[in-house]
Amino acid sequence: MLVHVDLSTSSDNSYRTVYRVSQDHPCLPGHFPGHPLVPGVLVLERVAQALRDWRNQRLARLREAKFLAPLHPEEVAELELMDRSGQVRFELRRNGKVLARGVIEGEA
């Protein structure tokens, strides 16, 4: 398995999943050779999957995204989606440190 999901929990107002990206993922050799980082697009793919798992919606719009620190292969990351007054916000954390955050919209 290339992306290992270790735990997922949900409520009406939030969804949380813990995962890690395998060092064998095919996107890593080119991003960057010798110093692999998990590409932002792979993080956003996990955000989209989390929205499908939580609300059975597809990601319709990425309103905002900010990448604050890198995620490396095999690091455990916690992704949380939160409903805040009708907006779905996401945060990706490693050991409590925010790596990425943003706002998305979903639709059925």
PLY file of the C-alpha trace (Angstrom):
ply
format ascii 1.0
element vertex 108
property float x
property float y
property float z
element edge 107
property int vertex1
property int vertex2
end_header
0.00 0.00 0.00
1.42 3.38 -0.97
-0.62 5.52 1.43
-1.24 3.83 4.77
-4.31 5.03 6.66
-3.86 4.14 10.30
-6.95 5.62 11.95
-10.06 7.58 11.05
-12.75 9.11 13.28
-15.65 11.39 12.47
-18.51 13.41 13.89
-21.01 15.81 12.34
-18.53 18.70 12.62
-15.17 17.05 12.02
-13.27 14.19 10.45
-9.81 13.05 11.46
-7.50 10.56 9.78
-3.92 9.56 10.48
-1.81 8.38 7.57
1.67 8.08 6.14
3.02 7.96 2.60
5.25 4.99 1.80
8.78 5.70 0.65
7.92 3.53 -2.39
5.24 5.92 -3.68
5.87 6.51 -7.40
5.72 10.32 -7.13
8.65 10.58 -4.71
11.74 9.91 -6.87
11.11 13.07 -8.88
10.12 15.20 -5.89
13.05 15.66 -5.07
15.85 13.23 -5.97
17.86 12.36 -2.87
15.60 14.42 -0.57
12.03 13.24 -1.15
9.08 15.34 -0.02
5.42 14.43 -0.26
4.08 16.71 -3.03
1.30 19.14 -2.16
-0.92 17.54 -4.78
-0.72 14.23 -2.88
-1.71 16.03 0.34
-4.68 17.55 -1.49
-5.61 14.11 -2.84
-5.81 12.89 0.78
-7.97 15.94 1.62
-10.31 15.01 -1.24
-10.44 11.37 -0.10
-11.18 12.45 3.48
-14.08 14.59 2.24
-15.46 11.58 0.32
-15.09 9.35 3.37
-16.67 11.92 5.72
-19.50 13.43 3.68
-19.61 11.34 0.53
-18.81 14.49 -1.46
-16.25 15.16 -4.13
-13.84 18.07 -3.85
-15.45 20.79 -5.97
-13.26 23.76 -5.13
-10.04 24.53 -3.32
-10.69 27.99 -1.93
-7.43 28.36 -0.06
-4.33 26.28 0.65
-1.12 27.14 2.45
1.79 24.76 2.82
3.84 25.75 5.86
6.33 22.89 6.29
7.24 19.71 4.37
5.94 16.21 4.94
8.50 13.48 4.30
7.83 9.85 3.33
7.06 7.51 6.24
6.22 10.40 8.59
2.91 10.01 10.37
0.55 12.88 9.59
-2.83 13.78 11.05
-5.37 15.30 8.69
-8.43 16.99 10.15
-11.42 18.42 8.31
-13.65 20.76 10.30
-17.01 22.34 9.48
-16.83 25.98 10.58
-20.05 27.88 9.84
-20.62 26.02 6.58
-16.99 26.16 5.42
-14.85 23.05 5.47
-11.36 23.79 6.75
-8.50 21.34 6.75
-5.26 21.09 8.70
-2.42 18.64 8.24
-0.21 18.18 11.32
2.88 16.23 12.28
3.49 15.94 16.03
1.15 18.88 16.61
2.93 21.17 14.10
0.71 22.48 11.28
2.18 21.54 7.91
-0.70 22.67 5.68
-4.10 24.27 6.04
-6.87 25.54 3.84
-10.53 25.81 2.93
-12.38 23.51 0.52
-15.88 23.09 -0.91
-17.53 19.79 -1.69
-20.54 18.73 -3.72
-22.46 15.52 -4.19
0 1
1 2
2 3
3 4
4 5
5 6
6 7
7 8
8 9
9 10
10 11
11 12
12 13
13 14
14 15
15 16
16 17
17 18
18 19
19 20
20 21
21 22
22 23
23 24
24 25
25 26
26 27
27 28
28 29
29 30
30 31
31 32
32 33
33 34
34 35
35 36
36 37
37 38
38 39
39 40
40 41
41 42
42 43
43 44
44 45
45 46
46 47
47 48
48 49
49 50
50 51
51 52
52 53
53 54
54 55
55 56
56 57
57 58
58 59
59 60
60 61
61 62
62 63
63 64
64 65
65 66
66 67
67 68
68 69
69 70
70 71
71 72
72 73
73 74
74 75
75 76
76 77
77 78
78 79
79 80
80 81
81 82
82 83
83 84
84 85
85 86
86 87
87 88
88 89
89 90
90 91
91 92
92 93
93 94
94 95
95 96
96 97
97 98
98 99
99 100
100 101
101 102
102 103
103 104
104 105
105 106
106 107
